[in-house]
Amino acid sequence: MLPQSSTAGNFEPKFYTGGGTRFYLPLLHDIMALEKPALVVTLGLADAQAHLSLCQTVARF
């Protein structure tokens, strides 16, 4: 389980443009925090919000 401070409800992205990806940022945060993958590849993400959110999560853990 994740600590309460690191769940999707408490995630605040540092880079936020308000695009359609914004709804998936908390989900991506939780997936990264739970799985802690060694390699992450982001392809086809137009505004880079998801990529930067993944980087932010990796920096926290």
C-alpha positions in Angstrom: 0.0 0.0 0.0 1.0 3.6 -0.6 1.5 6.0 2.3 -1.5 8.3 2.5 0.6 11.3 1.5 1.5 9.8 -1.9 -2.0 8.7 -3.2 -3.6 10.2 -6.3 -5.8 12.5 -4.3 -2.8 14.4 -2.9 -0.8 14.6 -6.2 -0.2 18.1 -7.5 1.7 18.3 -10.7 4.4 20.9 -11.0 3.8 21.2 -14.8 0.2 21.7 -15.7 -1.3 23.1 -18.9 -4.9 22.0 -18.4 -5.0 19.7 -21.5 -6.9 16.4 -21.7 -4.1 14.4 -20.1 -4.9 16.1 -16.8 -7.4 13.4 -15.9 -4.7 10.7 -16.1 -2.0 12.4 -14.1 -3.1 11.0 -10.7 -3.4 7.5 -12.1 0.1 7.7 -13.7 1.4 8.9 -10.3 -0.1 6.0 -8.5 1.1 3.4 -11.0 4.7 4.8 -10.8 4.6 4.9 -7.0 3.3 1.3 -6.7 5.3 -0.4 -9.4 8.6 1.6 -9.3 9.7 0.5 -12.8 13.4 0.6 -13.8 12.6 2.0 -17.2 9.8 4.3 -18.4 9.1 5.1 -22.1 6.5 7.7 -23.0 5.5 7.8 -26.7 2.9 10.0 -28.4 2.1 12.3 -25.5 1.5 15.7 -27.1 1.9 18.1 -24.3 4.5 16.3 -22.1 2.3 16.6 -18.9 2.3 12.9 -18.4 6.1 12.5 -19.0 6.9 15.4 -16.5 4.4 13.9 -14.0 6.2 10.6 -14.2 9.5 12.4 -13.7 8.1 14.2 -10.7 6.9 10.9 -9.1 10.3 9.3 -9.7 12.1 12.2 -8.0 9.8 11.9 -5.0 10.5 8.2 -4.4 
